[in-house]
Each structure stands twice: as C-alpha cells, then as structure tokens.
C-alpha cells in the first residue's frame, strides 16, 4: 500500500481480515466454533491426562497392589486373576497410549471439525457398516458372484443393487465436486 508516495506495511489486523474474506477459511472457523465446546473438553481432557499420566499410572499400580493384598488375606474372594497383571506393562501401555494420543491430536481435530461428527453422516456410516457386514456374509455364502459382464449387467436389474449404485453415483458426483474445489 502507498500513501503520499510512501510504502505502508499491512497490519496484522488487515492480514486477518483478508484471510477471513476467504470462504474456505470462514467456513472452517465456523465449523470450529460449532464444535468449540467439544474441542475444549477434548483439549482439557488430553491436557489433564498428560499432566497426570505418571500419577494415574501410580494410582492404577497402587489399586492393583491393594487388590492383590486383599486377595492374599482373603478379604476379596475371586480376585486371583489379577495376580497375573503385569503392572510395568500396564504402565508402559498407558504411556504409549498418551504418546499416541498426542501424535493423533491434529487428525482428531480434523475429524471433529468435519461432517463426520454430524448425526446425519453418522447414520449413513452406520448403514454402511451394516451393509458391509451383510455383504461380507453374502459374499462368503456365494463366493463366485456374478459371472462376466452379462452377469454384472443382469445384477443391475435388481432394485436393491440399482438403488445402491444410484447412491454410490451421487456420492461420487459430490466427491468429484469437492475435489474440484480443492
């Protein structure tokens, strides 16, 4: 920018306004704001878990030790199976889990701010899961499937197959539009 022949630097506020004018940025921020309460709970929980990871591990170890001692004295019947618990491995698993959670946080943020958390999308995913299980069972029962191109063509005459293919075509069309926007 120039004013009276002098170059003026763009202020951080101007740069922010320019970024907010981008529809994709505005949409992403709106999505984040829609899920702000969930993100706050997640961040608080992860922070608490990480800050208290050693304390949690020690508490689990102490609890198992107490249960073991109680089982030795006969105060807690039927607890013998906990004698097999490897406390060091349990503490190591907890440390690995918290480290993996830290590494996965950017991906979790992406998923939480996406439409995957919408009830409508979750319902479609549930239907898909049921269809995958049913399809797997049907494929196991008839491993040959349709024979050749004519067999596939005949299968498209089935109203359920036609409905499923129609749905997949609409998903492919919407996905193609999203790819073009990227």
Backbone as CSV, one residue per row, in Angstrom:
resi,resn,N_x,N_y,N_z,CA_x,CA_y,CA_z,C_x,C_y,C_z
1,UNK,0.849,-1.176,0.000,0.000,0.000,0.000,0.896,1.241,0.000
2,UNK,0.421,2.261,-0.646,1.175,3.511,-0.651,0.262,4.638,-0.214
3,UNK,0.834,5.586,0.502,0.128,6.801,0.912,1.106,7.936,0.746
4,UNK,0.775,8.869,-0.153,1.646,10.007,-0.434,3.046,9.552,-0.854
5,UNK,3.089,8.485,-1.664,4.367,8.030,-2.177,5.163,7.188,-1.203
6,UNK,4.654,6.922,-0.015,5.367,6.121,0.964,4.718,4.727,1.033
7,UNK,5.543,3.711,1.191,5.047,2.337,1.305,4.631,2.097,2.754
8,UNK,3.394,1.602,2.907,2.889,1.297,4.254,2.801,-0.216,4.413
9,UNK,3.184,-0.699,5.538,3.116,-2.137,5.801,1.670,-2.522,6.120
10,UNK,1.304,-3.748,5.718,-0.033,-4.265,6.036,-0.032,-4.671,7.499
11,UNK,-1.007,-4.185,8.222,-1.074,-4.502,9.648,-1.575,-5.930,9.840
12,UNK,-1.287,-6.527,10.997,-1.795,-7.873,11.275,-3.328,-7.929,11.229
13,UNK,-3.984,-6.863,11.625,-5.448,-6.843,11.577,-5.935,-6.883,10.129
14,UNK,-5.249,-6.151,9.222,-5.613,-6.188,7.804,-5.396,-7.580,7.226
15,UNK,-4.285,-8.203,7.595,-3.997,-9.559,7.103,-5.063,-10.540,7.588
16,UNK,-5.516,-10.375,8.835,-6.565,-11.237,9.384,-7.874,-11.028,8.640
17,UNK,-8.225,-9.782,8.369,-9.467,-9.503,7.625,-9.409,-10.109,6.230
18,UNK,-8.233,-10.027,5.594,-8.090,-10.625,4.266,-8.310,-12.136,4.323
19,UNK,-7.777,-12.768,5.356,-7.960,-14.219,5.482,-9.405,-14.567,5.782
20,UNK,-10.087,-13.749,6.562,-11.493,-14.018,6.888,-12.398,-13.846,5.677
21,UNK,-11.946,-13.090,4.673,-12.721,-12.945,3.442,-12.699,-14.218,2.593
22,UNK,-11.743,-15.095,2.836,-11.669,-16.369,2.112,-12.804,-17.270,2.612
23,UNK,-13.735,-17.694,1.724,-14.881,-18.504,2.162,-14.475,-19.816,2.822
24,UNK,-13.394,-20.429,2.378,-12.970,-21.691,2.970,-12.479,-21.468,4.401
25,UNK,-11.747,-20.390,4.628,-11.275,-20.063,5.981,-12.470,-19.759,6.876
26,UNK,-13.403,-18.950,6.387,-14.581,-18.608,7.177,-15.389,-19.852,7.509
27,UNK,-15.544,-20.753,6.554,-16.281,-21.995,6.784,-15.577,-22.851,7.829
28,UNK,-14.264,-22.961,7.736,-13.505,-23.746,8.718,-13.642,-23.151,10.111
29,UNK,-13.552,-21.834,10.212,-13.701,-21.185,11.518,-15.100,-21.389,12.078
30,UNK,-16.110,-21.313,11.218,-17.480,-21.568,11.676,-17.617,-22.992,12.187
31,UNK,-17.018,-23.937,11.498,-17.070,-25.334,11.935,-16.377,-25.495,13.286
32,UNK,-15.218,-24.845,13.443,-14.531,-24.896,14.734,-15.390,-24.294,15.844
33,UNK,-16.025,-23.172,15.551,-16.875,-22.536,16.552,-18.081,-23.403,16.886
34,UNK,-18.621,-24.117,15.886,-19.744,-25.012,16.139,-19.366,-26.136,17.087
35,UNK,-18.088,-26.533,17.054,-17.630,-27.644,17.890,-16.689,-27.175,19.007
36,UNK,-16.710,-25.911,19.333,-15.777,-25.362,20.320,-15.921,-26.032,21.679
37,UNK,-17.159,-26.309,22.088,-17.349,-26.944,23.393,-16.732,-28.340,23.417
38,UNK,-16.891,-29.094,22.342,-16.322,-30.431,22.254,-14.794,-30.369,22.211
39,UNK,-14.264,-29.418,21.449,-12.808,-29.260,21.372,-12.221,-28.863,22.727
40,UNK,-12.918,-27.991,23.435,-12.433,-27.570,24.751,-12.388,-28.750,25.709
41,UNK,-13.421,-29.571,25.687,-13.449,-30.754,26.559,-12.322,-31.698,26.179
42,UNK,-12.121,-31.917,24.873,-11.072,-32.817,24.408,-9.689,-32.308,24.817
43,UNK,-9.432,-31.038,24.572,-8.122,-30.472,24.908,-7.886,-30.514,26.415
44,UNK,-8.909,-30.187,27.194,-8.780,-30.228,28.648,-8.512,-31.648,29.117
45,UNK,-9.228,-32.602,28.553,-9.037,-33.999,28.932,-7.656,-34.510,28.583
46,UNK,-7.197,-34.218,27.369,-5.860,-34.659,26.948,-4.796,-33.988,27.810
47,UNK,-4.965,-32.699,28.074,-4.007,-31.985,28.918,-3.958,-32.605,30.312
48,UNK,-5.120,-32.874,30.888,-5.161,-33.482,32.219,-4.539,-34.863,32.234
49,UNK,-4.815,-35.648,31.189,-4.246,-36.989,31.102,-2.726,-36.921,31.017
50,UNK,-2.220,-36.007,30.200,-0.780,-35.906,30.034,-0.095,-35.369,31.288
51,UNK,-0.713,-34.388,31.911,-0.111,-33.813,33.122,-0.097,-34.817,34.270
52,UNK,-1.117,-35.676,34.298,-1.246,-36.592,35.425,-0.954,-38.030,35.029
53,UNK,-0.319,-38.244,33.880,-0.046,-39.591,33.395,0.707,-40.444,34.393
54,UNK,1.769,-39.892,34.992,2.545,-40.652,35.982,1.695,-40.950,37.211
55,UNK,0.945,-39.947,37.637,0.094,-40.116,38.825,-0.977,-41.175,38.567
56,UNK,-1.559,-41.157,37.361,-2.582,-42.144,37.014,-1.974,-43.543,37.007
57,UNK,-0.794,-43.673,36.401,-0.108,-44.962,36.384,0.180,-45.473,37.784
58,UNK,0.648,-44.575,38.659,0.925,-44.959,40.040,-0.355,-45.356,40.771
59,UNK,-1.449,-44.648,40.496,-2.722,-44.978,41.134,-3.221,-46.346,40.699
60,UNK,-3.092,-46.643,39.410,-3.507,-47.966,38.920,-2.644,-49.042,39.572
61,UNK,-1.350,-48.803,39.627,-0.446,-49.765,40.260,-0.811,-49.969,41.722
62,UNK,-1.065,-48.877,42.446,-1.426,-48.978,43.865,-2.747,-49.735,44.043
63,UNK,-3.706,-49.465,43.171,-5.001,-50.148,43.275,-4.849,-51.643,43.044
64,UNK,-4.067,-52.017,42.047,-3.853,-53.449,41.793,-3.108,-54.076,42.956
65,UNK,-2.121,-53.372,43.516,-1.405,-53.890,44.689,-2.359,-54.102,45.863
66,UNK,-3.264,-53.160,46.092,-4.240,-53.296,47.174,-5.150,-54.497,46.948
67,UNK,-5.561,-54.666,45.704,-6.427,-55.804,45.396,-5.667,-57.112,45.592
68,UNK,-4.413,-57.144,45.176,-3.600,-58.346,45.381,-3.461,-58.656,46.868
69,UNK,-3.179,-57.619,47.655,-3.018,-57.820,49.103,-4.316,-58.303,49.728
70,UNK,-5.443,-57.732,49.286,-6.738,-58.147,49.814,-7.034,-59.593,49.457
71,UNK,-6.617,-60.008,48.272,-6.872,-61.398,47.867,-6.007,-62.361,48.658
72,UNK,-4.803,-61.921,49.049,-3.925,-62.769,49.871,-4.510,-62.961,51.264
73,UNK,-5.129,-61.922,51.791,-5.695,-62.007,53.138,-7.108,-62.579,53.133
74,UNK,-7.649,-62.805,51.927,-8.973,-63.412,51.840,-10.109,-62.423,51.939
75,UNK,-9.822,-61.117,51.906,-10.889,-60.122,52.018,-11.679,-59.977,50.728
76,UNK,-11.058,-60.260,49.595,-11.737,-60.122,48.302,-11.669,-61.476,47.596
77,UNK,-12.746,-62.267,47.670,-12.719,-63.582,47.027,-12.816,-63.464,45.501
78,UNK,-12.209,-64.415,44.776,-12.325,-64.467,43.326,-11.460,-63.470,42.593
79,UNK,-10.481,-62.905,43.242,-9.668,-61.867,42.629,-8.321,-62.427,42.154
80,UNK,-8.153,-63.734,42.237,-6.882,-64.373,41.904,-6.394,-64.027,40.501
81,UNK,-7.313,-63.775,39.595,-6.904,-63.497,38.215,-6.067,-62.225,38.106
82,UNK,-6.182,-61.311,39.040,-5.390,-60.077,38.981,-3.931,-60.296,39.378
83,UNK,-3.622,-61.452,39.920,-2.228,-61.748,40.262,-1.372,-61.807,39.003
84,UNK,-2.011,-62.064,37.867,-1.311,-62.189,36.605,-1.044,-60.833,35.937
85,UNK,-1.575,-59.746,36.475,-1.432,-58.436,35.852,0.016,-57.974,35.942
86,UNK,0.568,-57.622,34.799,1.931,-57.095,34.728,1.841,-55.574,34.831
87,UNK,2.135,-55.057,36.017,1.962,-53.632,36.268,2.903,-52.774,35.429
88,UNK,4.112,-53.228,35.208,5.046,-52.454,34.392,4.531,-52.353,32.954
89,UNK,4.019,-53.461,32.438,3.479,-53.444,31.076,2.253,-52.548,31.008
90,UNK,1.431,-52.582,32.051,0.240,-51.726,32.087,0.640,-50.254,32.090
91,UNK,1.633,-49.901,32.901,2.106,-48.514,32.938,2.727,-48.123,31.595
92,UNK,3.475,-49.047,30.968,4.058,-48.774,29.656,2.984,-48.566,28.597
93,UNK,1.922,-49.371,28.669,0.819,-49.212,27.722,0.159,-47.855,27.887
94,UNK,-0.005,-47.426,29.129,-0.602,-46.117,29.381,0.279,-45.005,28.820
95,UNK,1.577,-45.126,28.972,2.492,-44.118,28.425,2.437,-44.123,26.898
96,UNK,2.408,-45.303,26.292,2.313,-45.384,24.825,1.008,-44.786,24.323
97,UNK,-0.068,-45.073,25.043,-1.367,-44.559,24.639,-1.393,-43.036,24.690
98,UNK,-0.856,-42.453,25.760,-0.873,-40.994,25.852,0.017,-40.379,24.774
99,UNK,1.149,-41.019,24.443,2.000,-40.512,23.373,1.311,-40.588,22.013
100,UNK,0.618,-41.701,21.780,-0.112,-41.851,20.516,-1.231,-40.826,20.417
101,UNK,-1.869,-40.541,21.537,-2.948,-39.559,21.548,-2.416,-38.165,21.200
102,UNK,-1.252,-37.839,21.699,-0.638,-36.546,21.364,-0.351,-36.482,19.864
103,UNK,0.207,-37.554,19.316,0.516,-37.580,17.889,-0.728,-37.518,17.012
104,UNK,-1.838,-38.065,17.518,-3.068,-38.119,16.724,-3.927,-36.870,16.881
105,UNK,-3.552,-35.951,17.743,-4.380,-34.781,18.006,-4.710,-33.969,16.754
106,UNK,-3.765,-33.687,15.845,-4.154,-32.944,14.632,-5.199,-33.694,13.799
107,UNK,-5.037,-35.001,13.667,-6.016,-35.785,12.901,-7.361,-35.792,13.612
108,UNK,-7.353,-35.914,14.931,-8.603,-35.889,15.694,-9.303,-34.540,15.541
109,UNK,-8.539,-33.451,15.556,-9.128,-32.126,15.335,-9.785,-32.050,13.965
110,UNK,-9.101,-32.583,12.955,-9.664,-32.575,11.604,-10.969,-33.349,11.570
111,UNK,-10.993,-34.525,12.175,-12.220,-35.329,12.189,-13.336,-34.646,12.971
112,UNK,-12.994,-34.056,14.113,-14.022,-33.417,14.942,-14.619,-32.183,14.285
113,UNK,-13.861,-31.535,13.421,-14.383,-30.345,12.753,-14.973,-30.671,11.392
114,UNK,-14.979,-31.956,11.028,-15.545,-32.357,9.739,-17.005,-32.758,9.916
115,UNK,-17.633,-33.094,8.818,-19.033,-33.534,8.853,-19.173,-34.956,9.372
116,UNK,-18.061,-35.627,9.656,-18.149,-36.983,10.202,-18.855,-37.007,11.550
117,UNK,-18.843,-35.887,12.258,-19.485,-35.847,13.577,-20.949,-35.440,13.502
118,UNK,-21.435,-35.096,12.307,-22.852,-34.764,12.157,-23.694,-36.020,12.343
119,UNK,-24.843,-35.913,12.993,-25.718,-37.083,13.176,-26.126,-37.725,11.848
120,UNK,-26.354,-36.919,10.837,-26.756,-37.445,9.529,-25.646,-38.317,8.931
121,UNK,-24.417,-37.850,9.015,-23.291,-38.620,8.498,-23.084,-39.888,9.315
122,UNK,-23.218,-39.786,10.631,-23.061,-40.964,11.487,-24.107,-42.021,11.144
123,UNK,-25.316,-41.591,10.828,-26.364,-42.537,10.446,-26.011,-43.240,9.133
124,UNK,-25.493,-42.476,8.153,-25.081,-43.077,6.884,-23.940,-44.072,7.120
125,UNK,-22.988,-43.712,7.984,-21.882,-44.617,8.283,-22.369,-45.887,8.976
126,UNK,-23.387,-45.755,9.839,-23.957,-46.932,10.499,-24.619,-47.847,9.469
127,UNK,-25.365,-47.274,8.522,-25.971,-48.069,7.446,-24.882,-48.766,6.632
128,UNK,-23.814,-48.034,6.335,-22.715,-48.600,5.565,-22.083,-49.773,6.309
129,UNK,-21.897,-49.627,7.611,-21.333,-50.714,8.417,-22.201,-51.955,8.372
130,UNK,-23.525,-51.769,8.491,-24.437,-52.908,8.405,-24.372,-53.546,7.026
131,UNK,-24.352,-52.712,5.985,-24.295,-53.228,4.615,-22.995,-53.987,4.370
132,UNK,-21.875,-53.489,4.917,-20.601,-54.182,4.752,-20.641,-55.564,5.397
133,UNK,-21.201,-55.656,6.596,-21.296,-56.947,7.285,-22.212,-57.900,6.524
134,UNK,-23.366,-57.410,6.082,-24.288,-58.253,5.318,-23.665,-58.667,3.991
135,UNK,-22.990,-57.736,3.327,-22.331,-58.042,2.059,-21.241,-59.082,2.229
136,UNK,-20.489,-58.967,3.304,-19.437,-59.956,3.582,-20.034,-61.340,3.777
137,UNK,-21.122,-61.418,4.536,-21.776,-62.711,4.772,-22.313,-63.284,3.458
138,UNK,-22.922,-62.436,2.621,-23.451,-62.896,1.340,-22.323,-63.338,0.410
139,UNK,-21.215,-62.613,0.413,-20.075,-62.987,-0.434,-19.464,-64.299,0.034
140,UNK,-19.433,-64.524,1.343,-18.925,-65.800,1.863,-19.847,-66.945,1.469
141,UNK,-21.158,-66.687,1.474,-22.132,-67.720,1.118,-22.108,-68.023,-0.380
142,UNK,-21.818,-67.026,-1.219,-21.773,-67.201,-2.674,-20.477,-66.588,-3.185
143,UNK,-19.341,-67.273,-2.993,-18.051,-66.671,-3.343,-17.854,-66.445,-4.833
144,UNK,-18.647,-67.101,-5.690,-18.477,-66.935,-7.131,-18.959,-65.591,-7.631
145,UNK,-20.053,-65.086,-7.077,-20.613,-63.818,-7.515,-21.076,-63.879,-8.949
146,UNK,-21.433,-62.726,-9.530,-21.874,-62.706,-10.928,-20.743,-63.130,-11.857
147,UNK,-21.113,-63.823,-12.914,-20.121,-64.317,-13.869,-20.076,-63.400,-15.087
148,UNK,-18.971,-62.770,-15.331,-18.746,-61.955,-16.517,-19.564,-60.670,-16.549
149,UNK,-19.418,-59.957,-17.660,-20.095,-58.665,-17.827,-21.617,-58.826,-17.858
150,UNK,-22.099,-59.896,-18.522,-23.546,-60.089,-18.590,-24.119,-60.405,-17.213
151,UNK,-23.365,-61.122,-16.392,-23.810,-61.400,-15.027,-23.916,-60.124,-14.204
152,UNK,-22.949,-59.242,-14.378,-22.991,-57.953,-13.678,-24.151,-57.111,-14.208
153,UNK,-24.331,-57.130,-15.523,-25.431,-56.360,-16.122,-26.779,-56.867,-15.616
154,UNK,-26.949,-58.205,-15.543,-28.193,-58.782,-15.018,-28.393,-58.373,-13.552
155,UNK,-27.314,-58.310,-12.799,-27.416,-57.943,-11.375,-27.938,-56.515,-11.217
156,UNK,-27.652,-55.630,-12.164,-28.123,-54.242,-12.046,-29.632,-54.138,-12.185
157,UNK,-30.291,-55.197,-12.636,-31.752,-55.190,-12.743,-32.407,-55.367,-11.372
158,UNK,-31.639,-55.848,-10.384,-32.143,-55.976,-9.014,-32.344,-54.574,-8.449
159,UNK,-33.549,-54.306,-7.887,-33.859,-52.951,-7.425,-32.939,-52.494,-6.290
160,UNK,-32.503,-53.414,-5.420,-31.603,-53.028,-4.330,-30.227,-52.647,-4.868
161,UNK,-29.750,-53.403,-5.849,-28.453,-53.085,-6.459,-28.538,-51.752,-7.188
162,UNK,-29.630,-51.537,-7.928,-29.792,-50.264,-8.651,-29.835,-49.094,-7.666
163,UNK,-30.533,-49.269,-6.543,-30.623,-48.201,-5.537,-29.241,-47.929,-4.930
164,UNK,-28.489,-49.007,-4.626,-27.140,-48.844,-4.069,-26.190,-48.180,-5.042
165,UNK,-26.255,-48.596,-6.306,-25.400,-47.970,-7.324,-25.766,-46.505,-7.524
166,UNK,-27.077,-46.208,-7.496,-27.501,-44.809,-7.619,-26.936,-43.959,-6.493
167,UNK,-26.963,-44.507,-5.273,-26.403,-43.790,-4.125,-24.902,-43.570,-4.318
168,UNK,-24.192,-44.627,-4.741,-22.750,-44.508,-4.936,-22.413,-43.513,-6.039
169,UNK,-23.232,-43.447,-7.076,-23.002,-42.473,-8.151,-23.169,-41.051,-7.616
170,UNK,-24.186,-40.826,-6.782,-24.383,-39.492,-6.202,-23.226,-39.125,-5.277
171,UNK,-22.726,-40.096,-4.508,-21.568,-39.846,-3.645,-20.356,-39.514,-4.503
172,UNK,-20.161,-40.267,-5.596,-19.028,-39.996,-6.493,-19.150,-38.604,-7.109
173,UNK,-20.356,-38.199,-7.460,-20.570,-36.866,-8.044,-20.218,-35.780,-7.013
174,UNK,-20.710,-35.946,-5.775,-20.426,-34.960,-4.718,-18.931,-34.934,-4.403
175,UNK,-18.299,-36.112,-4.381,-16.866,-36.187,-4.105,-16.076,-35.496,-5.214
176,UNK,-16.479,-35.696,-6.448,-15.821,-35.035,-7.575,-15.924,-33.524,-7.474
177,UNK,-17.104,-33.023,-7.067,-17.261,-31.565,-6.880,-16.318,-31.070,-5.793
178,UNK,-16.202,-31.832,-4.686,-15.292,-31.429,-3.596,-13.841,-31.403,-4.077
179,UNK,-13.471,-32.397,-4.886,-12.107,-32.434,-5.420,-11.825,-31.239,-6.314
180,UNK,-12.824,-30.842,-7.092,-12.652,-29.679,-7.971,-12.476,-28.405,-7.156
181,UNK,-13.122,-28.321,-5.987,-12.992,-27.138,-5.122,-11.609,-27.059,-4.493
182,UNK,-11.000,-28.211,-4.277,-9.667,-28.230,-3.667,-8.677,-27.719,-4.677
